[in-house]
Amino acid sequence: MATPPDPAGAGHGRDRTPLELFATDIETSFNAMSPPRTLTDDDTVAIYLRTLDVWQRVLEGTRARGVITGPQLADLLQTLEGMRQAPRLV
């Protein structure tokens, strides 16, 4: 059963960080699946993180082919790193 995001979120009474808001958006997208999924489920987390691993390799291959620059790759990998934190923030 999917767990809806806590409206108060991980902020615990303070303004939520952009990363916490991003994690809630990711969780909401999983909750909208049929059947609903959640990043509090270990199997879903494993699939989610493996998908991010695949995307990292895609991005590294894109850099190796000269489609993106090293700094662009670094920016994109930083975004992926933020996405990897989502399961512990929901």
N, C-alpha and C positions, 0 to 999 in steps of 0.2 A: 504494500500500500504506500502510495506516495505521501510524503510529508510536506505540506505546504510551507513555504518560507515563513519564518516568524516575522510579523510586521515590524516588530521592534528590531529585528535582525541581531547581528552579532555586536552591534554598537553598544548595547546595554545602557541606554539612556544618553549616550553621546552621539554626536554626528558620526555617521558611518563613513568609512574611508571609501575611496573609489574602488579599491580592490574588493571590499565587502559588498558593495553595490553590484559589482561585476559578478561576483559569486552568486548573489541572489538571482541575477538575470539568467545565469547558466542553469541554476536549480529550477527556476520557473520554466525554462525551455524543456527540461527533462520531465517536469511534472505534466506538461502539455502533451506528452507522447501517449500513444494508446498501445498497450496499457501504460499508465503513468509510471515513471521511474523517478528515482531520487539519488542524489549524491551522498545520502546517508547509508545507502545499500552497498555492501562490499563488492558485489559482482558488477554493479553499475560503475563504481569507482574504478575497478580494474579495467573495464572496457574503455572508459573515458580517458584514463591515463595512457593506455596503449594507443588510442587514437592520437593523442597529443605526441607520443613518441614517433608515430608514423609521420605526422605533419612536420616534426622537427627534421626528420630525414629528407622529406620533400623540400623543405626550405634550404637545407644544406646542399642538396643536389642542385637546386636553382642557383645558389651562390657558385658552386663549382662550375656550372655552365656559363657563368658570367651574366646571368639575367639580372641579378641584384648584386649590390656591392657588399663588402664586409660590414660597413656600418648599418646598412639596411638589414642585413641578416641579424646583426646584434639586436637591433630594435625589435624585430619580429620574434626573436628567441626570448627577449625580455617579456613580451606579451604572453608567449606560451608559458613562461615560468609563472607569471601571475595566474594564468588559467589553471596551472597545476595545483595551486593553493586552494582552489574553490571548494574541494570536498571538506577541508578542515574549517572552512568559514561559514558553512551552512548549518 
